[in-house]
Amino acid sequence: MIRWTFGVLQEISALNLRIFVSLVGRSFLVVDSKTILVFFVFLGFFVGQFFNESLPTLLLKRPLIMCRLSNCSFHAKALYSWLLLALFLTISWNTPRSALCQGAPAAKTEKEIQVDALIVGIREHSKNAQWDLVVADCTRVLEIDPINTSALLLRGIAHNSKKNFDRAIEDFDSVGRQTARDSIAVANRADAFSHRSFSYYQKTEFLKAIDSAFFAILEKSDHAEAHSHRAMAYMARQQFTKAIQSADRAIGINDKNAEAYSLRGLAYAATNNLPQAIADQNKAIALAPALAVAFQRRAEIHLAKNDAALASADIDQALRLNPGSVEALCDRAYLFGMQSKRAEAMADLDAATTIDPQCAKAHYIRGLAYMSSEDFEKAAACFDETIRCQKKHALAYCSRGYANHAQEKYEAALNDFTKAIDADPKLVNAYQGRAKTYIKLKMRKEANADLALLKTFGTQTPHAKDIPQNTEPPRFVFLSKEVDPALQTKALQSAKTIDALVEANHQKYKVAANPATSDEQFVRRMYLDITGTIPTFLQTQKFLHSTDSHKRSQLIDQLLGSDGYASHFFNYWADILRYTDSLNGNVRGEPYRQWIKQSLAENKPWNVLVHELLTAEGLVWTNPATGYLQRDASMPLDNMNNTIRIFLGTRIGCAQCHNHPFDRWTQKEFYQMAAFTFGTHTQTGGADTRYWKANPNERLRDDFAAIEQEEEDRRNNTYRFDRLININMMIVNDHVDSKITLPKDYAYSDAKPSDVVEPKTIFGEPVEMQEGETPRKAFARWLVSKENPRFARTIANRLWKRTFGVGLIEPVDDMQDSSEIENPELMKFLESEMIRLDFDMKEFLRILYNSQAYQRQACEEDVQPGQPYHFPGPMFRRMTAEQVWDSFLTLALPVPYGYRELPSHIRTDSVGIDLNNVTATEVLTAETASGQVDGGQGERQKAYMYKGLLLARASELPSPVPANHFLRVFGQSDRELISASSTTGSVPQVLCMFNGPITHMLLEQNSTIYNNISRKHDIASGVKTLFLTILSRLPESEELALAQEEVKRNGAAGYGNVVWSLVNTREFLFIQ
């Protein structure tokens, strides 16, 4: 039946279907299974009547019926009518009577009729400004209906017009407290908050005015009046940029809003943008020629431009339009004062204060008049009135300070100047007055401090061309350590031992070694394996042309000591350590990232590096190695599993839930290992007396609550404030008394559920705790010990795989007692070498790279999983995503290392705060400063951008990059799992190579490859340069002929075709 009905609906026109859906949407129908059944019963009955058939018969005759419908529009319309009738009856049957009555309201009660009549009269009184009548009639309405929003709103407006601001605010609050969410209720609340904003503005409580306007905007974002009221309050607080923004929003909602244009003009005038200020006032007057305030404000701008004639004309027009404009009266009084017409000025000021006794401007100008006549006592009294009307009137405090100074009331003057500075920290006259007062009080030191500040205010900003430009942004540059030349002889001897052990294995398994690499193959492989990129054209040329018999070992040493080594090996370890720029929700990773890079560059011994990772304490910017533990914050069991897997090559994760199904580890043994680090926490709290004298959370939150700020800012700042405090509590620390217990569902006989578990190692010598040593430090000491049977083996096996493509033990991070070692004697030797070298990774790699086994040609045969590989040469393997990316940069950029990441301390210098002593304001300032560092990232990167891509080495890019980035397409992992990167091919990779921006940039003017070709004067030389630049070899004769023909046929574009062809070859993407 349902399928049949939908078939019928498909025949209904789109317009009718919309009407049908609209009816459903507007109904009170509760759609449930019973309702649907009732609907289809009605529908089946009416359709059956229409076709004069029973419902079962209709179902059997569906094709015939549909044919009739499609051929007869009358039938379709009739059926549609029956369908609507069925729906209507269903709604009627299913809907409560009270809800149905809403569609046809019952007759109004006598009280409702009375209220409606009163509201009509109230609106008429409002038009005529009969505010007392409005208040009286609204009160009568509210006696009948205490929550009538119209009456509350209109009475509030009336109270406001009568200057009864507190009573107005009470009425607006009553509307604001109502919680209905229908459109009328929302609009009423928005109006109430907007009117309340204006009431607070008139009370000179400007912050509350801003907040009220904000609440109105939250209710109704397109409330133009609320945006205008907010702009007015911002102007009063001298927040002129915000005033402009609010006025902009009001204009955006209604571009015919004359008042908004006038307000914006006033704000522009305050920022000294007088042309725009005049333009806005002109626009306001054009839109509303009777807008008196626009003329008054334009007059003020003319006064600022010293154009008294135009100012006088505008003031006169403003007063003609609105004789009661106190602002215009004050401006005319000021103008009279300039013309020495004292009596006329005082008359206008008297008129202004008669109309509005709270007019701070009038009292202030009268005070200035008394100051000019040296009647300082009366002047001070006028400034008292000004401050009474507007509590934070900086100019009034400053002027009263001068009045008191003139009367030799120096203490009072000092107090006034200080209050003026508090209200406006850049009020020059206040600093000058305070300095003079300090001198009178014989406080020379304080006077000198103010005078010094005045010099900074008076300093002229030089033109940009006069400022020395440092175009180089701050860069993190690590310091690389070269390998020791004195150890080369021993390294070569160890390399020969490796070759002998490999050769013995070849004989055992009857494997033929691959031929030695050519110089072309060797130079390309060495740059890729050590620095992560192909060599440049000049680097290739230099190596190929060298006749030094030791050039291979010399190149190895040179590259191991280069910055490229740390850059490339960072990518390798970042994949293993799952490094991300956001280690967890509160801890940024940049200090940790740069610590890893520097540790690799300076060749920190592996056992030292790992020990620091496992024992680090404190904040990440004071001890970056804590980043390792922060990566698994609040997950101590997972961290232990990852630690054993990464550093000891063993997977014990399965034993976290049950005995390991494929290895000997039991669940209890897992918990015994986890007991070493279970007491390590990655965060502390405010009650931790090891770090805080008193709980900083309580003190700082009280401090934060006392900060005067807008409600919108308070809401935004609360998150920023709490987050920065939390960041500074992300302290790695140990609770030695914390004990781990077995899970409640523990199911084995060697212990009971919830038993406390003591620390115990799973292999090697047991750990003996030393005095004062935490379990974590004891564990780290055991793990990196030379006596630990797995530590040296794991790193030796990892680096062997890194060099040859396959480990002697596979997988490298899942060693078991039963794991087969391809060459046990070689493995044993590599372990002993790692220990002999004190875990010097560069020296270990130096040995491997100098071996003949490594310097043989790559083996291109596929090795199936589980099949032994006897190392006739390194494995033929595709470049990693980072190697491909960095190689393209080498082809494109004259300086591939041009961009370096920002030193982490630039941001953490702001983030790191002393929670024992910092104030809430300083917390917000610090958070803002750190945000500005992040916000400036785009500007720093601008010079290195190409088609939305930051052209920087992979190790300098964010980690991980976005999922659609070239690196991710080519297999870089998202850093969620250990060693999750891939070198498997995919269709997106092919598309990226065919037509992605990374290949296009190779042919841009001034790219490295472009410059290399442009220096050649014949096609053959240009083609040879291309091959040497991209493949590190010269073309074969057939390749040379084909490429020359392409260039001759297509000119410069032919070179581009050759470049595109070469970078898409297997030879380019794979390490030979």
MARTI-288155 format. One record per residue (C-alpha): x negated, y negated, z negated; residue in one letter. Coordinates in steps of 0.1 Angstrom, whole numbers, plus 2048, in hexadecimal, padded with zeros to 3 digits. Layout:
BEGIN
XYZa ...
//
This chain:
BEGIN
800800800m 7E47E87F7i 7D27ED817r 7F27E982Aw 7FA7C8819t 7D87BA820f 7DE7C4844g 7FD7AF844v 7EB792834l 7D1793850q 7EE78A868e 7F876B855i 7E974B862s 7CB73B851a 7E171D846l 7FC733837n 7E2748825l 7D3728815r 7F671E80Ai 7FB7417FCf 7DB7407E8v 7E371D7DCs 8037297CEl 7F27457BBv 7D872D7AFg 7F17157A1r 80772E791s 80573B76Df 80475E77Al 7F0776765v 7E278F77Fv 7E07B2770d 7E97D577Ds 80E7D1772k 8117B0784t 8027BE7A4i 81B7DC7A3l 8387C479Ev 82D7AF7BBf 82B7CC7D3f 84D7D97C7v 85C7B87D1f 8487B67F0l 8517D97FBg 8767D27F5f 8777B2809f 8627BF826v 8787DE827g 8967C7829q 8857B4845f 87E7D285Af 89D7E584En 886802844e 87D813824s 85A80D816l 84D83181Ep 85982E841t 84880C844l 82781B83Al 82A836855l 83481C86Fk 818803866r 809802889p 82B7FA899l 8327E087Fi 8117CF884m 8187CF8A9c 83A7BE8A3r 82A7A488Dl 80F79C8A6s 8287978C2n 8427838AFc 83876389Ds 85C76188Ff 85978387Eh 83777986Fa 846759861k 86376B853a 84E785843l 83876A835y 85675A825s 86077C815w 83C780809l 83D75D7F8l 85F7667E9l 8517867DBa 8347737CCl 84B7597BDf 8617747ACl 84278579Ft 83676478Fi 85975E781s 85A781773w 837780764n 83575C758t 841750736p 85F73A737r 84C71D727s 83271E743a 84C71F75El 85D70174Fc 83E6ED754q 8456ED779g 8686DE773a 8656CB752p 8826C973Ba 8936A8733a 87E69171Ek 88668C6F9t 89166B6ECe 86F6656DCk 85D66D6FCe 87365470Fi 86C63A6F3q 8466406F6v 84763C71Cd 85A61C719a 84160E700l 823618715i 832605733v 8365E671Dg 8135EA70Ei 8035EA731r 8165CB739e 80A5BA719h 7E65C4722s 7E95B4744k 7F3594732n 7D8597718a 7F35986FCq 7DC5AC6E6w 7F05A96C6d 80F5B76D7l 7FA5D36E6v 7ED5DD6C3v 8105DC6B4a 8205F16D0d 80460A6D1c 80760E6ABt 82C6166B0r 8246306CBv 80A6406B4l 824642698e 8396576B0i 81C66A6C0d 7FC6676ABp 7E56756C6i 7F26626E4n 7D265A6F6t 7E163E70Bs 7EB62B6ECa 7CA6316DBl 7B76256F9l 7CC6066FEl 7CC5FD6D9r 7A66016D9g 7A35EA6F7i 7B95D16E5a 7A55D26C5h 7855CE6DAn 7935AF6EBs 79D5A16C9k 7785A76BEk 7845C26A5n 7685D86B1f 7685F1694d 78E5F8697r 7895FB6BDa 76E6156B8i 7856286A0e 79F62B6BBd 7866356D6f 77864F6BEd 79B65E6B9s 79D6636DFv 77A6716E1g 78168B6C6r 79D69B6DBq 7906BB6EBt 7A86C2708a 7966C9729r 7B06C0743d 7A76A475Bs 7BD68A74Ai 7AE691727a 78B690736v 79166F747a 7A0661727n 78266B712r 76A65D72Ca 77E63C72Bd 77D63C705a 758641703f 75262671Ds 76760D70Ah 7566176EAr 7356106FBs 7415EC703f 74C5E86DFs 72A5F26D2y 71A5DB6EBy 72E5BE6DEq 7245C86BAk 6FF5C66C7t 6FB5EB6BEe 6EC5F26E0f 6DE6146D9l 7016206CFk 70E60F6EEa 6F6623704i 7006436F3d 72563D6F6s 72163671Ba 70D65771Ef 72966A70Ef 74165A727a 72A665744i 728688736l 74E68A738e 75067A75Ak 73067576Ds 73F65D786d 74C64576Bh 73F62477Aa 74960F75De 735625745a 71662175Ah 71B5FB75Bs 71F5FA735h 70060F731r 6ED5F6748a 6F95D9732m 6EC5EA713a 6CB5F2723y 6C75CE72Cm 6CD5C4708a 6B25DC6FDr 69B5CF719q 6995F1729q 69C5E174Bf 6925FF761t 6AD614751k 6C65F7755a 6BE5F777Ai 6C261D77Cq 6E461C76Bs 6F05FF781a 6E461379Fd 6FA630795r 718619790a 71360B7B3i 70E62E7C1g 7316377B3i 7416177C1n 72D6017D9d 7475E67D5k 73F5E37B0n 7365BE7ADa 72F5BF788e 7165DB78Da 7045C77A7y 7035AA790s 6F65BF773l 6DB5CD789r 6D15AB794g 6CE5A0770l 6B65BE76Aa 6A25B7789y 69E59377Ca 6915A075Ba 6765B476Et 66D594781n 67A5A27A2n 68C5817A9l 6935867CFp 6A65A77C7q 6B75977AAa 6C457A7BFi 6CF5937DAa 6E35A87C1d 6F45897B3q 6FC57D7D6n 70B5A07DEk 72059E7BEa 72D57C7C7i 7355877EBa 7495A57DDl 75A5917C1a 75956B7C7p 76B5657A6a 751579791l 74555D77Aa 72957276Av 71857678Ca 715550790f 70954D76Cq 6EE568771r 6E4559792r 6E0538780a 6C8549768e 6B3555785i 6B2532793h 6A7525771l 68B53F772a 680531794k 68250E785n 69E50479Dd 6B34F0786a 6CB4E37A1a 6D55057AEl 6D851178Aa 6EE4F4780s 7054FB79Ea 70951F795d 70F518770i 72A4FF77Ad 73B518790q 739533775a 74A51C75Dl 765512776r 76D53777Bl 76B53E756n 76A52073Ep 765538721g 74554772Es 72D544710v 71054F725e 71653373Ea 71A51A721l 6F9525712c 6E8522734d 6F64FF739r 6EB4F5716a 6C850271Fy 6C84EE73Fl 6D44CF72Cf 6B74D4714g 69E4D5731m 6AE4B373Bq 6AB4A5718s 6D14A3715k 6D24AE6F1r 6F64A46E9a 7044B6708e 6EF4D5700a 6FC4D66DCm 7204D26E8a 71D4F06FFd 70D5056E3l 7294FB6CBd 7425066E5a 7305276EAa 72F52F6C5t 7545256C1t 75E53D6DCi 7465596CFd 7375536ADp 7215726B3q 7105646D1c 6EB5686C9a 6E05556E8k 6F25366DDa 6E35366BAh 6C153D6C9y 6C25206E1i 6CF5086C6r 6B15146B1g 69950B6CDl 6A94E96CFa 6A24E36AAy 67F4EF6AFm 6794D66CBs 6844BA6B3s 66E4CA697e 68C4D0680d 67D4F2676f 6944F965Ae 6B34F6670k 6A150968Ba 69A526673a 6BF526668a 6C952A68Dc 6B0546692f 6BF557673d 6E1556684e 6D25646A4t 6C3581691i 6E458767Er 6F558A6A0c 6DA59F6B0q 6C45B1697k 6A65B86AEk 6A45966C0h 67E5956C4a 67E5716D0l 6925656B2a 67A57669Ay 65D5666ACc 66D5436ADs 676546688r 65254F681g 64752F691y 66151B67Ea 65552B65Dn 631525667h 63850166Da 6474FF64Aq 62851063Ce 63C52F632k 62054563Ey 62B56662Ee 64E56263Da 63F55965Ea 62857765El 64558E657n 65957E674d 63D58268Df 6385A6683t 65D5AD688k 65C59C6AAa 63F5B26B4i 6515D16A7d 66F5C76BDa 6595BF6DBd 6355CC6D9p 62B5B66F7k 6385956EBl 61957F6EFv 6265616DBn 62C5786BDa 6085836BDy 5FC5606C1q 6125546A4g 60757168Er 5E256A695a 5E654668Ak 5F955166Bt 5DE56A662y 5C454E664i 5D953864Dk 5DB556635l 5B555A638k 5BA57D648m 59F579662r 59B59E66Ak 5C05A2672e 5C0582686a 5A358F69Bn 5B55AF6A2a 5D359C6B0d 5BD5856C5l 5AC5A46D3a 5CE5B26DDl 5D75916EEl 5B8595704k 5C55B6710t 5E75A7718f 5D558B72Bg 5BF5A1740t 5C759F765q 5CB5BF777t 5B25C0793p 5BD5C87B7h 5BC5EC7C0a 59F5E57D9k 58B5D87BCd 58F5F77A7i 5746117ACp 58762F7BAq 57F6527AEn 5916677C7t 5846877B8e 59E6957A0p 5926A6780p 5866C9788r 57E6E8773f 55C6F377Ev 54D71276Ef 528717769l 51B73677Bs 4FD74A76Fk 4E575A787e 4D977D784v 4B7781774d 49C78578Fp 486798776a 4A07B4775l 4A17BA79Aq 4877D679Bt 49A7EA781k 4BA7E4794a 4AB7F27B4l 49F8107A1q 4C1817792s 4D08137B5a 4B982E7C2k 4C48457A6t 4E883F7B0i 4DF8487D4d 4CE8687C9a 4EC8727B5l 50486A7D2v 4ED87D7EAe 4EC89B7D3a 51289B7D4n 5128997FAh 4FD8B87FCq 5138CA7E3k 5328C37F7y 5218C2819k 52B89E820v 51888983Aa 51086582Fa 51C849845n 503834859p 4F5815849a 5077F484Et 4FB7DC868s 4F17B985Bd 5117AC869e 5267C5856q 5117C0837f 51379A835v 53979A83Ar 53E7B6820r 5287A6806m 539784808y 55B795806l 5537AC7E9d 5407937D4i 5507717DDt 57177C7EBg 56E76B80Ct 55D77082Ei 53D75D833p 53C73D846t 52D73A868f 50E72A85Al 50B74483Eq 50E760858t 4F475086Fq 4DB74B853k 4DD76F848f 4DC77E86Bl 4BE768875h 4AA770856s 48D78885Bt 48678D836d 4867B282Ds 4967AB80Bh 4B2795819k 4CD7AE80Er 4C37AF7E9s 4BD7897EAq 4E07837F8l 4EF79A7DDi 4DD7867C2d 4E77657D1q 50C76E7D3l 50E77C7B0l 50175B7A3g 51A7467B7s 53B7377ADd 54C74E7C6g 54476C7AFy 55875E792a 5747527A9s 5787747BAh 57478A79Bf 58D774788f 5A777F7A2n 59E7A379Ay 5A07A0775w 5BF78A776a 5D17A7787d 5C67BF76Ci 5CC7A874Fl 5ED79C75Dr 5E377875Ay 5FE75E760t 5FE73975Cd 61A73D743s 60E75772Bl 62F756719n 64B73D714g 6367266FEn 61272B708v 60271E728r 5E6734737g 5CE71A745e 5B571B728p 5B474172Ay 5B1741750r 59372974Eq 58373D732w 58575D747i 57574B765k 55973C750q 55375D73Es 54F76E760l 53975276Ea 521752751e 521778751n 52D77D72Ek 5267A2725p 5467B7729w 5457C4706n 5437A06F8v 55E79470Fl 5767B0705v 56D7AB6E0h 5767866E2e 59778F6F4l 5A17A76D8l 5967936BAt 59F7706C4a 5B275B6ABe 5C37396ADg 5D27236C8l 5CB72A6ECv 5BB7086F2w 5A370C6D5t 59C7316DBn 5A77396FFp 5A075E6FBa 5C07606E7t 5D175F708g 5CD78470By 5E378A6ECl 5FB76E6F6q 602780717r 61479B702d 6217846E7a 6387966CEs 6327B76DFm 6167C86CBp 61D7EB6D7l 61C7E16FBd 5FC7CE6F5n 5EC7EC6E6m 5F6801704n 5E97E871Cn 5C87E4709t 5C1809709i 5C980C72Er 5B47EE739i 5967F2723f 59581871Dl 5A582573Dg 5BF83972Bt 5E583772Cr 5F583D70Bi 61682A712g 62B849715c 6228526F1a 6338336E5q 6558456E7c 64B8696E6h 62D8806E8n 61B87B709h 628895722p 608896737f 5EC88E71Ed 5E38986FBr 5EE8786EAw 60A87B6D0t 6238606C6q 61385F6A4k 5F18586B3e 5FF83C6C7f 60D82C6A7y 5EC832696q 5DB81E6B1m 5F58036B0a 5F080068Ba 5CF7EE692f 5E07D06A2t 6037D2694f 5FB7B667Bg 5F079F696t 60978369Dh 60976A6BAt 61C7506A7q 61E742684t 63A72E673g 63D70E660g 63C72063Ea 61A72F645d 60471E62Bt 5E472B63Cr 5EA70F656y 6026F5648w 6016E1628k 6276DF62Aa 6406EC643n 63B6D4661p 65D6DE670n 6716CE654e 65C6AE652r 65B6A9677l 67F6B067Dr 689696663d 67067E673d 67F686695f 6A367F689a 69865D67Da 68B65269Fi 6A16396B0e 6A96476D2q 6C564B6EAe 6DB66A6E6e 6D2675709e 6AD672700d 6B36836DFr 6C26A16F0r 6A66A370An 68B69C6F0n 6976B66D7t 68D6D26EEy 66C6C16F7r 6656BA6D2f 66D6DD6C5d 65A6ED6E1r 63A6DA6DBl 63B6E36B6i 6417076BFn 6237066D7i 60D6FA6BBn 6187176A6m 60E7316C0m 5F073A6ABi 5E375D6AEv 5DE76968An 5DD789675d 5F4795659h 5DF7B064Bv 5FB7BC634d 6127C4652s 6167E9656k 6247FC673i 63D81866Dt 648834683l 66982F695p 68983A684k 68F85569Ed 66D86469By 6728896A3a 65189B69Cy 6468B067Es 62589F678d 636881667a 65887465Ck 66C85866Cp 66383565Fs 64384264Fd 62882764Cv 60B82E664v 5E782665De 5CE81C678p 5BB838689k 5A883B6AAt 5B28546C4i 58F85F6CFf 56B8586C6g 55E8516A3e 578846689p 578821680v 56B81865De 5797F6652m 55E7DE647q 5637C662Ae 5787A8634g 5807B7656e 5A37B7664t 5B07D7674p 5B07C5696r 58B7BB693k 5837DF689a 5967EC6A7f 5837D46BFa 5627DE6B0r 56A8026B6w 5777FD6D9l 5597EA6E7v 53F8006D5s 5258116EAk 52E8306D8e 55282F6E5n 55384A6FFp 56D838715r 563813714f 543815729a 55182F740r 57181B747t 55F7FB752i 54480E765a 55F822778n 57480277Er 5567EF78Dl 54C80E7A2w 56F80E7B1k 56E7E97B6r 54E7EE7CAt 55680F7DDf 57C80E7DFg 58182E7CBv 5788377A7g 56385479Cl 58185B786i 5A4854794e 5B9843789p 5A182C778v 5BA82375Cd 5C8846756d 5AA85B74Bm 5B387C73Aq 59E89872Bd 5A78AC74As 59E890763s 58689B77Ee 567887783i 55C8867A7e 53788579Dn 53288B778p 50C885779e 51286478Al 52D85A772m 517862755k 4FB84D764f 51283076Al 51E831746e 4FA832739s 4F1814750e 50E800743m 502806720i 4DE7FF728r 4E77DE738l 4FB7D4719d 51A7D372Ff 50B7B9747d 5257BB764m 5117A677Dk 4F27BC778e 5077DB77Bf 5167CF79Cl 4F47C57A8r 4E97E97A4i 5087F67B7l 5047DD7D3y 4DF7E57D8n 4E680B7DCs 4E481A7FEq 50582B7F6a 5168097F6y 5047FC814q 51081782Br 52C812844q 550816836a 562836839c 58283284Ee 590854847e 5AF854831d 5AB86480Fv 5CB874802q 5D486F7DDp 5C388B7C9g 5AA8927E4q 58688D7D9p 5718737EAy 54C8797EBh 5418567F5f 530859817p 535833815g 54D81B806p 57281F80Em 57F80C82Df 5987F481Cr 5AD7D6824r 5A57B5815m 5B87AC7F6t 5D27907F9a 5B97787E9e 59D782801q 5B377C81Fv 5BE75A812w 59C74F808d 58D75A829s 5A774583Cf 59C727826l 57872E830t 58272D855l 59670D851a 5876F7836l 5656E7838p 5646E9811v 579708807p 5717017E2y 57D6DD7E5g 59A6E07CDy 5956EC7AAr 5AF6EF78Fe 5B36D4774l 59D6DA755p 5B66E973Cs 5AB6D1720h 5BA6B3733i 5DC6C172Br 5D56D270At 5C56B36FCd 5E86A56FCs 5FA6C66F2v 5E46CD6D4g 5F16BA6B6i 5EA6BC690d 60B6C7682l 5FF6BE65Fn 5FD699667n 60E691688v 62D67C689t 64C68469Da 6456676B4t 6226746BAe 6306966C3v 6476876DEl 62A6726EBt 6146916EDa 62F6A4700e 634687718t 60E68571Ea 60C6AA726s 62A6A673Dg 61868A74Fq 5FA6A0755v 6116BA765d 62469F778g 603693787g 5FC6B4796q 60B6AB7B8g 5F668C7BCe 5D66A07B4r 5DF6BA7CDq 5EB6A37E9k 5C96A27FBa 5C86C87FCy 5EB6D0809m 5F46DE82By 6186E4835k 6226E9811g 604700808l 5E96F67F0l 5C86FF801l 5B470C7E4a 5A372C7DCr 5BA7477CFa 5AA7447ADs 5B471F7ABe 5D97247B5l 5F572979Cp 5F874D78Fs 60D75C79Bp 6157487BAv 63A7477C6p 6477677D5a 6477587F8n 62374C7F7h 60A75C80Ff 5F876D7F2l 61777E7E6r 621789809v 5FE79980Df 6017AC7ECg 5F77967CEq 60C7A27B1s 62378F79Bd 60C79777Er 6267AA76Be 6157CC76Dl 5F07D676Ai 5DE7D778Bs 5FF7D479Fa 5F07C37BEs 5F27D57DFs 5E07D6800t 5FC7E8812t 6077D8833g 62A7CB83As 63F7BA854v 63F798842p 618799843q 61979E869v 63178186Dl 61C76B856c 5FD77286Am 60F76D88Bf 61F74B883n 618740860g 60971E857p 5E972F84Ai 5E073A86Dt 5EB71987Dh 5D3705867m 5B5717877l 5BB703897l 5C06E2887e 5A76C7890q 58A6C6877n 58F6E986Bs 56F6FC867t 575713884i 57F6F589Ay 55F6E3891n 54A701898n 5587058BBi 5586E08C3s 5326DF8BEr 52D6F88DAk 5286EC8FEh 53170B911d 54D72590Fi 536743908a 5267318EAs 5497278DDg 55574B8DFv 5367588CEk 53B73F8B2t 55F74A8AEl 55576F8A9f 539766891l 55074F87Dt 56D76887Bi 55D78A87Dl 539782873s 52C792894r 52678A8B8l 5407968D2p 5397B48E7e 5367AE90Cs 5597B8914e 5677A28F7e 552785903l 55F788927a 58478A91Cl 58176D904a 56F75791Eq 58A75F938e 5A575591Fe 594733918v 58E72C93Ck 5B2733944r 5C271F927n 5A770691Dg 5A66FC8F9a 5C67108F2a 5B372E8FDg 59B72B8E0y 5BA72A8CAg 5C774A8D9n 5A575B8D3v 5A574F8AFv 5C975C8AAw 5C077E8B9s 5A17838A4l 5B177B882v 5CC79388An 5B47B0891t 5AF7CD879r 58A7C4879e 5917A2869f 5A97AF84El 5957CD844f 5737CF832i 55C7E3849q 
//
